[in-house]
Amino acid sequence: MSRRWPGPALLLSLSLVLSSCTLPFGGASNATGTITFGVTIPITGERAAEGAYSRDGYLLYVNTVNRQGGIEIGGKRYHVVLRYYDDQSQPKVVAQLYRRLIFHDKVDFLIGPYSSLLTQAAAPIADEYGIPMVAPHGSARAIYVAGYKNVFSIVSPAEDYLRSILAVVLAQHPRPRTLALLGDYEPFSREAITGAAEYAAARGMTVVDQLSYLPQPSDVSRQLLAIKRFHPDVLLAAGHLQDAILIARQARDLCLSPKAMGFSVGPSLPGFRANLQSEASYVFGATQWTSDLKYRGADQWGTPKAYAHAFRAAFPGYDQVPYQAAESTAALVAFQHALQNTGSLDHTSVRTALARLDLMTFYGRIKFNSVGVNTYKPIVVVQLQPDGKTYTVFPFNVATQRALYPTPAPCG
C-alpha cells in the first residue's frame, strides 16, 4: 500500500517540534519501559491559541508522571513520552500526520487533536488500525455515532454547551422570552446551535433567528444586522475564540443589545478579555472545567484547585487555567487508569478497559456511553463581570458569584 507523507519543508519543521517534545521531563525516572502517546496540535493556524493551551496540559501530565517514576502497568514501570506534530488546524494535515504517528513513529496510543473538525479527521484512522484514541477536544456527537470502536470523548457533548447558558439566563428576572442563534458552519457549532434551539423551545422560548457563517470569518455584520431586527432577549453564538471576539465586538459596534450574550468557546479563555477589555463585561461563556468546581478525583492532583495550582507553578505565564489544558491532562489520566486496570499495553484490552472506565478525576467524572461519549459531566458557565474578573455562575451549587442580568444597553 503506497502512502503519501508531508513535503520536505513541512517534515523539517515537524521534526523540530518532535525532538523538543520527546526529551525526558523532570528528574530521574526508575521506569524500565517507555509508553508513547501520539497527537497533533494546532501550533499554527486558526486554533493556535487553543493548541498552546492543549500542549501545556499534556506536558504537565508527562512532567508530573515522569517525576514520580512513570506509570506502573502490570508490575512494570513505564516512562511516558509524548510525540506531537503541528497540524496547522487543517483536517487534511491531521489525516497525514496520524498515519505518520502510527507507521513512522510507531506510537503506542493516540490522543485526539483539537476541535471536533480535526477529531473527525483523525477518528477513522484510529479505528482503521485498531489503536485506542482518547479525544480531549472533540465534542460533536457526529464523530461518535459513526460506529467507531476505538474513539472515546472525555468532554461533555457539543449539544450541551449553549443549553447550560440558557439554564442560567432562564433563572433570571425578567425571564427572557426570545433567542437568536449564530454559529460557525462546522459540526461542533451546528450541534451546539441545534441543542440550544431544542432546549429553548422546550422551555417556552421563541427562537427568532438562527444563522450561520463560514469558518474563519472576518465580518459577521450582515448576520448581526439581520438578528438586530428581532431585538432578541438573548444572543448565543457557537464557534471558537476568534469568532467570539469578532461577534462580541461587532455586536457592540452595531448597538445590538440583548439582555444576555453568550458563547460556546471564548469568554473562559484569557484572549477574550485581553482583546475586548471592558466590552467583554457581562458576557457568558460555556466551559468544560474551572478551578471552582468541587470534584475529588483519584489522580495525581485530586481537586480542581490543586490542579490549577500545579499548572500555574509549571507555566507561570497563565493568570487562569484554560479548560483545554485541564481536558488534555484528563485524557492522559483516563489512559493511565485504563492501562493500569488492564495491566497490559494490548490495544484490544485497553480499548475494553476504556469502554468500562468509570473514574472521578480533578476534571470531573470520566465515563463513556455506548458510543464513547462522556455524557456524565456537566458543562460549566462563567461570566465576565465589570470588576475585571471571571466568575463561575453555573452549576448553581458551585457558583462563586451571582450572574449579572440584564446586560446594560451598549448605546444608551
C-alpha positions in Angstrom: 0.0 0.0 0.0 1.5 3.4 -1.0 1.4 6.3 1.4 2.0 9.9 0.8 3.7 11.9 3.5 4.0 15.7 4.0 6.6 17.5 1.9 10.3 18.0 2.9 9.8 21.6 4.2 6.9 20.6 6.4 8.7 17.5 7.7 11.7 19.6 8.7 9.6 21.8 10.8 7.7 18.9 12.2 10.9 17.1 13.2 12.0 20.1 15.2 8.7 20.1 17.1 9.0 16.3 17.6 12.5 16.4 19.0 11.6 19.1 21.5 8.7 17.2 23.0 10.3 13.7 23.4 13.0 14.8 25.7 12.7 13.5 29.3 10.8 15.9 31.6 11.7 16.4 35.2 14.1 14.4 37.4 15.4 10.9 37.1 13.0 8.1 36.5 13.2 4.5 37.6 11.0 3.4 34.7 12.1 0.3 32.8 10.0 0.8 29.7 8.6 3.5 27.5 5.0 4.2 26.5 4.4 6.7 23.7 1.3 8.8 23.1 0.9 10.5 19.7 -1.2 13.6 18.9 -1.3 16.5 16.6 -1.8 20.0 17.9 -2.6 23.3 16.1 0.7 25.1 16.9 -0.1 27.4 13.9 -3.3 28.2 12.1 -6.8 29.2 13.2 -6.7 27.3 16.5 -3.2 28.1 17.6 -4.1 29.7 20.9 -6.2 26.7 22.0 -3.4 24.5 20.7 -0.9 26.1 23.0 -3.2 25.5 26.0 -3.7 21.9 25.0 0.0 21.3 24.6 0.8 22.7 28.1 -1.9 20.4 29.6 -0.2 17.3 28.0 3.2 18.4 29.1 2.1 19.0 32.7 0.9 15.3 32.9 4.1 14.0 31.3 6.3 16.1 33.6 4.4 15.1 36.7 4.2 11.4 36.0 7.8 11.0 34.9 9.0 12.9 38.1 7.0 10.3 40.0 8.8 7.4 38.3 6.4 6.8 35.4 3.3 4.6 35.3 3.2 1.1 36.8 1.4 -1.3 34.4 1.3 -5.0 35.0 4.2 -4.8 37.5 6.4 -2.8 35.2 7.1 0.9 35.2 6.9 3.0 32.0 8.4 6.3 31.3 5.9 8.5 29.3 6.8 10.1 26.0 4.6 12.5 24.0 5.1 12.8 20.3 3.3 15.6 18.6 3.2 17.5 15.3 1.8 20.8 14.2 -1.4 20.0 12.2 -1.8 23.7 11.2 -5.5 23.5 12.1 -6.1 21.6 8.8 -8.1 18.3 8.6 -6.0 17.1 5.6 -2.8 17.6 7.5 -4.3 15.8 10.5 -5.0 12.7 8.4 -1.5 12.6 7.1 0.1 13.1 10.4 -1.8 10.5 12.3 -0.7 7.9 9.8 2.8 9.1 10.3 2.5 8.7 14.1 1.3 5.2 13.5 3.7 3.9 10.8 6.8 6.1 11.2 6.8 6.9 14.9 5.1 3.7 16.0 3.3 5.3 18.9 1.5 3.0 21.4 -1.7 5.1 21.7 -3.4 8.1 20.2 -4.8 11.3 21.6 -7.4 13.2 19.6 -6.5 16.6 18.0 -8.0 20.0 19.0 -11.6 20.7 17.9 -14.4 18.5 16.6 -13.5 19.2 13.0 -9.9 17.9 13.4 -11.0 15.0 15.6 -13.4 13.9 12.9 -10.4 13.6 10.5 -8.4 11.5 13.0 -11.1 9.2 14.3 -11.4 6.9 11.2 -7.6 6.4 11.2 -7.5 5.3 14.8 -10.4 2.9 14.2 -9.0 1.6 10.9 -5.8 0.4 12.6 -7.4 -0.6 15.9 -5.5 1.9 18.1 -7.4 3.4 21.1 -7.7 7.1 20.9 -9.0 9.3 23.7 -10.4 12.6 22.4 -10.0 15.5 24.8 -11.3 18.2 22.5 -13.8 16.7 20.0 -17.3 17.0 21.4 -19.5 16.8 18.3 -21.8 13.7 18.5 -21.5 13.2 14.8 -18.0 11.8 15.3 -19.1 9.1 17.7 -22.3 7.9 16.1 -20.3 6.9 13.0 -19.7 3.5 14.7 -16.1 3.8 15.7 -15.0 1.3 18.4 -11.6 2.8 19.4 -12.5 6.5 19.9 -13.6 7.9 23.3 -14.5 11.5 24.2 -13.9 12.7 27.7 -15.7 16.0 27.1 -19.4 16.9 27.6 -21.2 16.8 24.2 -21.4 19.8 22.0 -25.2 20.0 22.3 -24.9 20.9 26.0 -22.7 23.9 25.6 -25.3 26.6 25.0 -28.0 24.8 26.9 -26.1 25.5 30.1 -26.0 29.2 29.4 -29.7 29.1 28.8 -30.2 27.4 32.1 -28.5 30.4 33.7 -30.5 33.2 32.0 -33.8 31.4 32.3 -33.4 31.6 36.1 -33.1 35.4 35.9 -35.8 38.1 36.1 -37.3 39.3 33.9 -37.3 35.9 32.3 -36.1 36.1 28.7 -38.6 35.1 26.0 -36.8 35.3 22.7 -33.5 33.8 21.4 -31.3 34.4 18.4 -28.6 31.9 17.4 -25.5 32.3 15.3 -22.8 29.7 14.6 -19.9 28.5 12.5 -20.9 26.1 9.8 -18.9 23.1 11.2 -20.0 20.0 13.2 -19.4 21.3 16.8 -21.2 24.6 16.2 -24.1 23.1 14.4 -24.7 20.7 17.2 -24.4 23.4 19.8 -26.9 25.6 18.0 -29.3 22.7 17.5 -29.1 21.7 21.1 -29.8 25.3 22.3 -32.8 25.7 19.9 -34.3 22.4 21.2 -33.7 23.3 24.8 -35.2 26.8 24.4 -38.3 25.6 22.6 -39.0 23.0 25.3 -38.9 25.8 27.9 -41.2 28.2 26.1 -38.7 30.5 24.4 -39.1 31.6 20.8 -36.1 31.2 18.5 -36.5 34.4 16.4 -33.5 33.7 14.1 -30.9 31.0 13.5 -28.0 31.9 11.2 -24.6 30.6 10.3 -21.3 31.9 8.9 -18.4 30.3 7.1 -15.2 29.3 9.0 -12.7 31.9 9.9 -15.0 34.9 9.3 -13.6 38.4 9.0 -17.1 40.1 9.1 -20.4 38.9 10.6 -22.2 42.3 10.5 -24.7 41.1 7.9 -25.9 38.3 10.2 -25.9 40.6 13.2 -27.9 43.2 11.4 -30.5 40.6 10.5 -30.6 39.4 14.1 -30.9 43.0 15.4 -34.3 43.4 13.6 -35.8 41.0 16.0 -34.4 42.6 19.2 -33.8 39.2 20.9 -33.6 38.9 24.6 -30.7 36.5 24.3 -28.0 36.1 21.6 -25.9 32.9 21.7 -23.1 32.0 19.3 -21.2 28.8 18.7 -17.7 28.9 17.3 -14.2 29.4 18.6 -12.2 32.1 20.3 -11.5 34.4 17.4 -15.1 34.1 16.2 -16.4 35.1 19.7 -14.1 38.1 19.8 -15.3 39.2 16.4 -19.0 38.7 17.1 -18.9 40.5 20.5 -17.0 43.5 19.0 -19.3 43.9 16.0 -22.5 43.4 18.1 -21.4 46.3 20.3 -20.5 48.4 17.2 -23.9 47.8 15.8 -25.7 48.6 19.1 -27.2 45.1 19.2 -28.2 44.9 22.8 -29.7 41.6 24.0 -30.3 41.2 27.7 -27.7 38.4 27.6 -25.0 37.3 25.2 -23.1 34.1 25.4 -20.6 31.9 23.5 -19.7 28.2 23.3 -16.0 29.0 23.3 -14.1 32.2 24.1 -15.1 34.0 27.3 -13.4 31.5 29.5 -10.1 32.0 27.7 -7.5 34.7 28.5 -7.5 36.1 25.0 -11.2 37.1 25.1 -10.9 39.9 27.7 -7.4 40.8 26.6 -8.8 41.7 23.2 -12.2 43.2 24.2 -11.3 44.8 27.6 -14.4 46.4 29.1 -16.5 45.3 26.2 -16.2 41.7 27.5 -18.2 42.5 30.6 -21.5 40.7 31.2 -20.7 38.1 28.5 -21.4 34.4 29.4 -19.2 31.6 28.3 -19.5 27.8 28.3 -16.5 25.8 29.5 -15.7 22.2 30.3 -14.0 23.0 33.6 -13.0 25.7 36.1 -10.9 25.5 39.2 -14.0 26.5 41.3 -15.5 23.0 40.9 -15.7 20.6 43.9 -14.5 17.3 42.3 -12.4 15.0 44.4 -10.5 12.7 42.0 -8.4 9.5 42.1 -5.5 11.1 40.2 -2.2 13.0 40.8 -4.0 16.3 41.6 -7.3 15.2 43.2 -9.1 18.6 43.1 -9.5 21.4 40.6 -7.8 23.9 42.8 -4.8 21.6 43.3 -4.5 21.1 39.6 -4.8 24.9 38.9 -2.0 25.5 41.5 0.3 22.9 39.9 -0.4 24.2 36.3 0.4 27.8 37.2 3.5 26.7 39.0 4.7 24.8 35.9 3.5 27.6 33.5 3.7 30.9 35.4 2.6 33.0 32.4 -1.0 32.0 33.0 -3.3 34.0 35.2 -6.1 31.5 34.8 -6.0 27.9 33.7 -7.7 27.3 30.3 -10.1 24.3 30.3 -8.3 23.0 27.2 -5.3 22.4 29.4 -7.3 20.5 32.0 -9.1 18.3 29.5 -5.7 17.5 27.8 -4.3 16.3 31.1 -7.5 14.4 31.9 -7.2 12.5 28.6 -3.9 11.1 29.7 -5.3 10.4 33.2 -8.0 8.3 31.6 -5.5 6.4 29.5 -3.3 5.8 32.6 -6.2 4.2 34.6 -7.4 2.1 31.7 -3.8 0.8 31.2 -3.5 0.1 34.9 -6.9 -1.6 35.1 -6.0 -4.0 32.3 -2.3 -4.4 33.2 -1.3 -4.5 29.6 -0.5 -2.4 26.5 -2.5 -4.7 24.3 -4.7 -2.5 22.1 -7.8 -4.6 22.4 -7.5 -4.9 26.1 -7.0 -1.2 26.6 -10.0 -0.4 24.3 -12.1 -2.7 26.5 -10.8 -1.1 29.7 -11.6 2.4 28.3 -15.2 1.3 27.5 -15.6 0.2 31.1 -13.9 3.1 32.7 -15.8 5.0 35.4 -13.4 7.4 37.1 -13.7 10.6 39.1 -10.9 13.0 38.5 -9.9 16.6 39.2 -11.6 17.3 35.8 -14.8 15.5 36.7 -16.3 12.1 36.0 -15.0 10.2 33.1 -17.4 7.5 31.9 -18.3 6.6 28.3 -21.7 5.7 27.0 -22.3 3.1 24.3 -20.9 5.2 21.5 -17.9 6.5 23.5 -19.2 9.9 24.7 -18.8 11.2 28.2 -22.4 12.3 29.0 -21.8 12.2 32.8 -20.1 15.6 33.3 -21.9 18.9 33.2 -20.9 22.0 31.2 -19.9 24.9 33.3 -20.8 28.5 32.7 -18.7 31.6 33.5 -19.5 35.3 33.3 -17.0 38.1 32.8 -18.1 40.9 35.2 -17.3 44.6 35.3 -14.8 44.2 38.1 -12.4 42.6 35.6 -12.9 39.1 37.0 -14.3 35.9 35.6 -16.8 34.0 37.8 -18.3 30.6 37.7 -22.1 31.0 37.7 -23.2 27.5 36.8 -23.8 24.9 38.1 -25.5 27.0 40.7 -24.3 24.9 43.6 -20.6 25.8 42.9 -21.2 29.4 41.7 -18.7 31.9 43.1 -20.9 34.9 42.1 -24.5 35.5 41.0 -25.0 36.1 37.4 -25.4 39.8 36.4 -28.6 40.3 34.3 -29.7 42.1 32.2 -26.7 43.5 30.4 -26.8 47.3 30.2 -27.5 48.5 26.6 -24.2 49.5 25.0 -25.6 52.5 23.2 -27.8 54.0 25.9 
